[in-house]
Each structure stands twice: as structure tokens, then as C-alpha cells.
Amino acid sequence: MVHSLLTNSCFSRTLSLLQRTDGSLSYMQPQGQLYPLVAQQAVGTQQMFPLPPTAISMPPAISSPDSHLSVFLAETRTQNSEVRMGVAKVADKVDQVLMKLNDLQHHRSLPAMEPSTLLMSIQKLVSDNEQLRAELQDKREKIDLQNEKMYQLLHSNQKYLEQCHDAPLKTLVLTLQQEKIKLGDDLSKALSRVSTLELQVASAGKTEQGLGEEVLTMSSQLKMLQSELESSRQVLQ
């Protein structure tokens, strides 16, 4: 009875220590997918059940005309492959830890267990858990470093492209400005010509009006002369 109580107490402290150390366990398949484990209480025993898989998001490969960027992306893919292999190794170690947890749960039902053996198992689990956390943190730092290098390279490439296109753009803007000035001068000349023609048209209209009045006057005088001529003929007859 004492051994059984000691076993239950040690195992409970083991799980509590693991939860405080890691916060939450994750089960990882060799393909590089993480399965978070959640603890559920069923009939006095604590079991771990994997949640649905969540794929590790990797940065998408960005195509660029720069040859250096292509070489860098190839190196990045190679390093990502190495990271996935490392993650697979970590997954194998996680499997071993889970097997040990299952063994502990199996031995929990036994009537007795040596305290020294249980303590060694607990220490081994804690050590493995710390090692796994350190390896995962190292992989995350490598991925962040690769992402930072990729961002800097893309930024440099963008600046280079802007500098390459800057000179032709300035030439085009200067040409358009010169054409705009020329068109403005042509427009001013055309407006001045239109004003001159309008004045000439107005003057021609006044001249035409004066000539019309003279024609009417001469027509009246012609009629009067014709009347006088007709009267003179009648007197002579």
C-alpha cells in the first residue's frame, strides 16, 4: 500500500514537472508535422491524445531575376531540408519519450516500484525534454536567420532595380517637359493668330457695311438721274 501511494505521488509529480517545464507536450511525426498533446482525465488515469495535425509553415520561395537570389534560395531550400531532417530526429526522440511515459503508466498499475528507479526515470524525462526544447529553439533561430537574410537580399535587389530604371525614367520626364513647353508656345501663337483674324473679320464686316450703304446711295442717285432723263425726253418730244 505504501509503495502504491509512493508510486502514484511520484508519477503525479512527474507529470506536473513536465507540464511546468514545457508548458505543453507536442507529438511530432517524421514528416515534420506537429501534433499538440492534450491531457484528458479518464477513470483515474491521465492520457495524452494528439490533436489534428498542423503543417509547419515555411516561407514561400520568391522568384527574382537576380542570379544571386536564385543561388540564395537554393541554399535556403537545402538548409530547410536539413532543418526538416533535424525535426524528424527530434520527433523520434519525442516518440521515445512518449514510449517511456507509456511504460510509466503501465508500471503505475504494478504493486510496487523502486523509488530510485522512478526518480531516475523522472530525471531522464526532464533531461530529454530540456534537450528537445533546446534543439527546437535552435531550429527556430536558424529559420529566423534565413528569413532575415532573404529579406535583406530582396530589399537590396529592389533598390538595384529602382536605380536601373531611374535614369531612363528621368530622361522620359525631361522629354515630356520639353514637349509640353513646345506645345504651350504653339498654343500661344495659335491664339494670337486667331485674335488677329477676328480683328480682320470685324474690319472686313465694317467695310462691307459701308460699301452696302454706298451702293444704296448710288442706286438712289441712278434712279433720280433716270427719272430726270425720262422727263427731259418727254419735254423734247
C-alpha angles and dihedrals in degrees: 000000000000091000091050092051091047091050093050092046094048093047091049090050089048093056091044090051092049092049092049091047099049104014091219133011123235127202112214126198120213089250089072099258123133123225110193111215121223124196119234127184113225125168095335096310130100117224134180119231122187119235121224113293121269117200118230108248113231124192112264118248110252118209118224135172091234112103091210089058091053091052090047092050090050090052090047092053090050092051091046088054089052089049090052090051089051090049089051089054089050088051090055090053090049088053089053091050091050090050089053090050089052089050090052091050089049093049090047089075092054116102096240142011132182111255091219091055092049091048091051090050091050092049091048092051092049091048092049091048092052091048091051092050091050092050093048091049090051091052091049091051091051092050092048090050092051091049091051092050091049091051092050092049092050091048091051091047091051092052091049092052091049091052091049092053095040098080097051089045092054091049091051092049091050091050092050091049091052091049089049092053091048092049090049091054091048090050092051091050092048092051091050091050091050091052091051092049091049090054090049091050091050091049091048089051091054091048091050091051091051092048090050091055091048090050091053091049092049090048090054091048091048091053091050091050091048090052092049091047091052091049091050091052091052091051092050092052 
